Amino acid sequence: MTQSQQKVILPPPFPDHTQLPESDGTFVKNFQEHPQSILLTDSIAPILEQLHPDGQYAIGQDCGIYWRETNPPEAGAEAPDWFYVGNVPPELDGQIRRSYVYWREFMSPTIALEFASGNGDEERDKTPLSRSNLERGQRPGKFWVYENILHISYYGIFVISTGKLEVYTLVSGSYEKMTPNDRGHYPIEPMGVELGLWHGRYQNQTQQWLRWWDTEGNLLLTGWEQSQLDRLRIEQEKERADRLAARLQELGIDPNEI
C-alpha cells in the first residue's frame, strides 16, 4: 500500500467525556458537600426509577458540564455540586460517565444545585459571555450559563453558612426566584417532588440539609432510614402481638388455638 493509499484516521471533531478533564484540581470547600450530595441521590433514587423505568437518566455530583469548547477544556465547563438530567443514558459506550458534554447530547438538566461555602455571590454571578469580558480574563458567571446556555429548569443555591435556600425556575428563558409553599418547600414539578431544608443528623453531622419531600409533604427517606423504619414497625407489631397474646391468656384463651 502506497503512502497515498494509507487510511488516515482523524480524531473526532470534538472531545467526548473520556477525553475531557473530570476534575479541576480544587479542594472540596467543606465537609458537608459530599454527604449532602449522597443524601440527595440516595433519597431521590426510587422517584427517578419510577420516572425512568428504562433507567435513562444521569446524576452528577460535582461533575463537569461542558458547554463550550475552550483551551484549557475546563474553562468551558461548569460543575454543579449536584444535578439531574433525564432521558440520557447513565453510561456512554459501556463506560461510566466522567462528565456531561452538553454540546454532544443537548439535553438540559432538570435541576442543578450549588452548596455555597461563601455568601452565594459566585453562584449568583450573571456575568455574560462576551469578547470584552474574555479579553479582561472574566469568564461567564455560573448563573448566566445555567440560565442562558444550559437552560436548566430549576437552579437552587444553598448557602451553608446561613442555612438559606433560594430556588429559581426558568420562565420564558429567564430565571425567576420562586416563593416556597406553605410547607416552606419548593415544588419541582417535572420530578413530582418538593425541595426544602431539614435539620437533623446525617453521617455524624447535625445541621441543615437539603432534602426531598413528595407532593403530600412526606419526607423521602434514605435507604438506611427506610430500613430503620421497617425494623421499628416490625418491633411494634411484635409488641402488639405479645400484648394481645397476654390479654387473651388473662381471659383464659390460648392464643395458639385461635
ROKE-697212 format. One record per atom (N, C-alpha, C): residue in three letters; z, y, x. Coordinates in steps of 0.05 Angstrom, whole numbers, plus 5000, padded with zeros to 4 digits. Atoms other than C-alpha are relative to their C-alpha. Example, Ala and Ser with C-alpha at 12.3 -4.5 7.8 and 13.67 -1.06 7.14 Angstrom:
2
ALA500049765018 ALA515649105246 ALA500050245018 SER499949764984 SER514349795273 SER501450224985 
***
This chain:
258
MET500049765017 MET500050005000 MET500050255018 THR500149754984 THR498050675029 THR502250194991 GLN497949805006 GLN502751265032 GLN499450144974 SER500749855024 SER498851604976 SER500449834975 GLN499750185023 GLN499650984932 GLN502949934994 GLN497250065004 GLN507150934941 GLN501150154976 LYS498849885023 LYS511151064878 LYS502250195008 VAL498049804994 VAL515151694882 VAL502150014977 ILE497949995020 ILE521851664845 ILE501450265002 LEU498849745000 LEU524352344826 LEU502749994986 PRO497449995013 PRO531552504807 PRO499650114972 PRO500249895027 PRO532852664734 PRO500150305001 PRO500149714999 PRO531653394716 PRO502750134999 PHE497249905002 PHE539053494700 PHE501849785008 PRO498150214994 PRO545053124727 PRO501449904975 ASP498650105024 ASP548752674679 ASP503049985007 HIS497150004997 HIS556152524671 HIS501049865025 THR499250144976 THR556352064731 THR499550165025 GLN500849844976 GLN553452594778 GLN501550265001 LEU498649745001 LEU557753184757 LEU503049965008 PRO497250024993 PRO564753324784 PRO501849964976 GLU498250055022 GLU570253044740 GLU502750135003 SER497549864996 SER575753474768 SER499450265016 ASP500449754984 ASP576254194793 ASP502050035022 GLY498250004978 GLY581754014841 GLY502650164996 THR497649845005 THR587154444809 THR502249834990 PHE497750155009 PHE594154224793 PHE500450044970 VAL499149975027 VAL596554084723 VAL502350205001 LYS498349774997 LYS600654714709 LYS502949954990 ASN497350065008 ASN606654394675 ASN500249714992 PHE499550295005 PHE609853724659 PHE499549924971 GLN500450075028 GLN608353774584 GLN497149934994 GLU502850035007 GLU600753764588 GLU499249714995 HIS500950275003 HIS599653024598 HIS501449854977 PRO498850125024 PRO604952774548 PRO498950124974 GLN501149885024 GLN602253274498 GLN497349894992 SER502750125005 SER595153004504 SER500349724989 ILE499650285009 ILE597652284497 ILE501049994972 LEU498949995027 LEU601652464436 LEU497950064979 LEU502249945019 LEU595652774401 LEU498149774997 THR501950215000 THR591052204420 THR501149754986 ASP498750245011 ASP595851644401 ASP500250024970 SER499549985028 SER597551904333 SER497550054982 ILE502449955016 ILE590552104311 ILE498149765000 ALA501850234998 ALA587351434330 ALA499349874974 PRO500750135025 PRO587951104261 PRO498250174982 ILE501749825016 ILE584851714228 ILE497149995010 LEU502750004989 LEU578951724275 LEU498649734996 GLU501250265005 GLU577850974266 GLU499149984971 GLN500949995027 GLN577351094191 GLN497550174997 LEU502449825001 LEU572451674201 LEU497649885014 HIS502250124984 HIS568351274252 HIS500449705002 PRO499650294998 PRO568650534235 PRO498149875021 ASP501850104979 ASP562850454284 ASP500950075028 GLY498949934974 GLY567150734340 GLY498650225015 GLN501649804987 GLN562351304354 GLN501550275000 TYR498749744996 TYR566951864377 TYR501250005028 ALA498849984974 ALA570052114441 ALA502250215000 ILE497749814996 ILE576552464460 ILE500150075030 GLY499849914973 GLY577052884522 GLY502850115005 GLN497449894992 GLN583653034557 GLN499750125027 ASP500449854975 ASP582753574610 ASP497449915013 CYS502650094990 CYS575553334617 CYS498050244998 GLY501949785000 GLY569753794633 GLY497949974978 ILE502349985018 ILE564754014580 ILE498050175015 TYR502149864985 TYR558454204618 TYR498150134981 TRP501749865019 TRP554554734581 TRP497850175014 ARG502049844985 ARG550555094636 ARG499749885028 GLU500550114973 GLU547254844700 GLU500550225020 THR499249804980 THR550355224758 THR500449865027 ASN499350104973 ASN551755154832 ASN502450175010 PRO499350285004 PRO557154924841 PRO500049924971 PRO500350085027 PRO556554504778 PRO502450074982 GLU497749955016 GLU563754614755 GLU500250284990 ALA500049735009 ALA562455354748 ALA498650034972 GLY501350005027 GLY558355174686 GLY501349824981 ALA498550195018 ALA563754764653 ALA502650134992 GLU497349945009 GLU570054874613 GLU501449734996 ALA498450255002 ALA575654354610 ALA502350054980 PRO497849985019 PRO579654394545 PRO502249795007 ASP497850194995 ASP586454064551 ASP499749764982 TRP500450235019 TRP584553634490 TRP497750084982 PHE502149955020 PHE578253584448 PHE498949744989 TYR501250245014 TYR574853114399 TYR497250074991 VAL502749975009 VAL567453034386 VAL499149754987 GLY500850235015 GLY564852574333 GLY497049935003 ASN502850105001 ASN558452164327 ASN498650015027 VAL501150054974 VAL557552054401 VAL501249755010 PRO498950254990 PRO558451404439 PRO502450055019 PRO497749974982 PRO565151314475 PRO499349945029 GLU501050064973 GLU561351044535 GLU497150075001 LEU502849954995 LEU554651204565 LEU498949815021 ASP501250204982 ASP550250674596 ASP502049805011 GLY498050204992 GLY556150194597 GLY502250115018 GLN497949884983 GLN560550684635 GLN501850184984 ILE498149815012 ILE566751054615 ILE499250285006 ARG500849724996 ARG565351784605 ARG501750135022 ARG498549854980 ARG567252224664 ARG500050304992 SER500149735010 SER565352874628 SER498250004976 TYR501749975023 TYR561753124567 TYR497850205006 VAL502349834992 VAL554853404582 VAL498650114975 TYR501049895025 TYR553153864524 TYR497050035000 TRP502949965000 TRP546154004547 TRP498449744997 ARG501350265005 ARG544553264540 ARG500449904972 GLU499350125025 GLU547953094475 GLU499950204976 PHE500349795020 PHE548053754437 PHE501749954974 MET498250045022 MET553753524392 MET502650165005 SER497749834995 SER559154054385 SER502649864994 PRO497450115007 PRO566453844388 PRO501050114974 THR498849905025 THR570153894322 THR502350195007 ILE497649844993 ILE576454164356 ILE500549995030 ALA499149984972 ALA578754394424 ALA502850135000 LEU497349904998 LEU586054524442 LEU500750075029 GLU499149924974 GLU588854904500 GLU503150035000 PHE497149984997 PHE596154854524 PHE500550215021 ALA499949774982 ALA597055534555 ALA502750015015 SER497649984984 SER602055564612 SER500850305003 GLY499449724999 GLY601556324614 GLY500450114972 ASN499749875026 ASN601356814557 ASN497749964981 GLY502350065017 GLY594656564529 GLY497750195005 ASP502349824995 ASP590357134556 ASP497649865010 GLU502350154989 GLU585956654595 GLU498649854978 GLU501250155022 GLU584856234533 GLU498850174979 ARG501249815020 ARG583156854491 ARG497850175013 ASP501949844985 ASP578257124543 ASP497249994986 LYS502649985015 LYS571957374506 LYS497850125018 THR502149894982 THR568057594568 THR497449854996 PRO502650145005 PRO560657454552 PRO498649935026 LEU501850074978 LEU555557134597 LEU497950225003 SER502049784996 SER551357704626 SER499550025030 ARG500849974972 ARG547757854691 ARG502050185015 SER498249814986 SER552258444707 SER502749875005 ASN497550144996 ASN558558024697 ASN499849805022 LEU500350204979 LEU555857474741 LEU499850135027 GLU500349864975 GLU553957964795 GLU502750105010 ARG497349924992 ARG561158204795 ARG501949775004 GLY498450234996 GLY563557494800 GLY501849934976 GLN498550045024 GLN566157504729 GLN498849784983 ARG501150225016 ARG565056834695 ARG500650044971 PRO499549965029 PRO564556794619 PRO502749894992 GLY497450085009 GLY571056734582 GLY499949754983 LYS499850265014 LYS573356084552 LYS499650044970 PHE500349955029 PHE573956374481 PHE497150054993 TRP502849935005 TRP566956654486 TRP498249755001 VAL501750244997 VAL563955994510 VAL500449824976 TYR499550185023 TYR567355584455 TYR498750114975 GLU501049885024 GLU565156074402 GLU496950025000 ASN502849925000 ASN558056264424 ASN498149795011 ILE501750204987 ILE555455674465 ILE500549724989 LEU499350275009 LEU559155044446 LEU500449984970 HIS499749995030 HIS560355254373 HIS502149804991 ILE497850185007 ILE566954874370 ILE501250094974 SER499349915027 SER569054874297 SER502850114998 TYR497249925001 TYR576554944309 TYR501050035029 TYR499049954973 TYR579955244370 TYR503050074998 GLY497149955001 GLY587555204379 GLY501150085027 ILE498749914976 ILE591655574431 ILE503049974996 PHE497150055001 PHE598755314441 PHE501350125025 VAL498749864977 VAL602855794485 VAL502749865004 ILE497750174996 ILE608055324513 ILE502650165004 SER497649854994 SER612855854538 SER501450124976 THR498949885025 THR613756164469 THR500049814977 GLY500150195022 GLY612355554426 GLY498350104977 LYS501749895021 LYS607055944388 LYS497249864999 LEU502650125003 LEU600655654360 LEU498250184984 GLU502049855015 GLU594456024338 GLU497449834999 VAL502450175004 VAL588255684309 VAL497850174989 TYR502349855009 TYR581355964300 TYR497949804988 THR502150165012 THR575655694257 THR497450155000 LEU502749884998 LEU568255824264 LEU498950064972 VAL501149915026 VAL565556224205 VAL497650175005 SER502549864996 SER558256434206 SER499650085029 GLY500549964972 GLY558156364281 GLY502150155015 SER497949854986 SER564456754296 SER502749884993 TYR497350115004 TYR571756554304 TYR501650194982 GLU498149865017 GLU576656774250 GLU502749865004 LYS497450114996 LYS584056694261 LYS501049894973 MET499150135024 MET586956204210 MET502950084993 THR497349965010 THR593156314167 THR501149724993 PRO498950275006 PRO597755704164 PRO500649974970 ASN499450055028 ASN599055374097 ASN503150014995 ASP497149985007 ASP605855334061 ASP501849835018 ARG498450174981 ARG608054784110 ARG500050105028 GLY500349904972 GLY606355214170 GLY498049855016 HIS502150154986 HIS600454764186 HIS497350124996 TYR502749905001 TYR593154894198 TYR498249764992 PRO501850225009 PRO588354444157 PRO497549995018 ILE502550064985 ILE582854134200 ILE498349834981 GLU501250145023 GLU578453944141 GLU498149785008 PRO501850224993 PRO573053534176 PRO501449745008 MET498550234991 MET578453074203 MET502049904978 GLY498150085021 GLY582653054139 GLY502950005009 VAL497349994989 VAL588953254177 VAL500950295001 GLU498949734995 GLU593453854190 GLU501250005028 LEU498949964973 LEU595554124258 LEU502350194998 GLY497749825001 GLY602354424269 GLY501949945023 LEU497950034979 LEU608654454312 LEU502349834990 TRP497850195006 TRP614153934313 TRP502050025023 HIS497950004979 HIS620753994351 HIS501449735000 GLY498850264997 GLY623253334377 GLY499749905028 ARG499950124973 ARG623752854435 ARG497649815003 TYR502350184994 TYR617652514465 TYR499849975031 GLN500250074972 GLN617152174533 GLN502150165017 ASN497749894986 ASN624052424555 ASN500050305001 GLN500149705001 GLN622553154537 GLN500550084971 THR499449905027 THR625653514477 THR499150294999 GLN501149745002 GLN621654124457 GLN498050024977 GLN502149975020 GLN616054384414 GLN497549855008 TRP502450154994 TRP609953934409 TRP497950064979 LEU502250005019 LEU603153984376 LEU499849724988 ARG500250265013 ARG602553444323 ARG498250024976 TRP501750035024 TRP598253194266 TRP501749924976 TRP498950095026 TRP600153114193 TRP497649934982 ASP502150055019 ASP596052824136 ASP500050234980 THR500349785018 THR593853274079 THR502350024979 GLU497749995017 GLU600153104040 GLU502550085015 GLY497749914984 GLY604653334096 GLY501649785013 ASN498650224986 ASN606552654125 ASN499250005029 LEU500550014971 LEU607352644200 LEU498549755008 LEU501450234989 LEU602352194235 LEU501549895024 LEU498350114980 LEU606351724278 LEU498549885023 THR501150154977 THR605051454347 THR500549704996 GLY499650295002 GLY604650704357 GLY502949925003 TRP497150064995 TRP611850694384 TRP501650084976 GLU498549905024 GLU614451104325 GLU499649814977 GLN500650185022 GLN610950644276 GLN501449735004 SER498650254995 SER613850024309 SER503050024995 GLN497249955005 GLN620850324306 GLN500650024970 LEU499749985029 LEU619950494233 LEU499749734986 ASP500350275011 ASP617449794217 ASP502549835005 ARG497550154994 ARG623549504253 ARG502350084983 LEU497849895017 LEU628249954214 LEU499749904972 ARG500550105027 ARG625049744149 ARG500849714997 ILE499350295000 ILE625849004166 ILE503049975000 GLU497150024999 GLU633149114184 GLU501350084973 GLN498949915026 GLN634449494119 GLN499549794978 GLU500650215020 GLU631048954078 GLU501949765004 LYS498250234995 LYS635248424112 LYS502950074991 GLU497349915008 GLU641648834100 GLU500249994969 ARG499950015030 ARG639848904026 ARG500149714990 ALA500050295008 ALA638448154022 ALA502749885004 ASP497350104995 ASP645148004054 ASP502050104980 ARG498149895020 ARG648848464006 ARG499649864973 LEU500550135025 LEU645348153947 LEU501049715000 ALA499050284998 ALA647047443971 ALA503050004997 ALA497149995001 ALA654347643980 ALA500950064971 ARG499349945028 ARG654547943909 ARG499649764982 LEU500550245016 LEU651447313879 LEU502249795004 GLN497950194994 GLN656546883914 GLN502750084987 GLU497749915014 GLU662047323886 GLU500049924970 LEU500350075028 LEU659247163817 LEU499849704996 GLY500150295003 GLY659246423832 GLY497249895000 ILE502850095000 ILE651746373842 ILE499249955029 ASP501050074973 ASP648746023902 ASP497350135004 PRO502649864997 PRO643046493926 PRO497849805009 ASN502150194991 ASN639545883957 ASN498849844978 GLU501050155022 GLU638645583889 GLU498450174981 ILE501649825017 ILE635146193859 ILE497149985006 
***
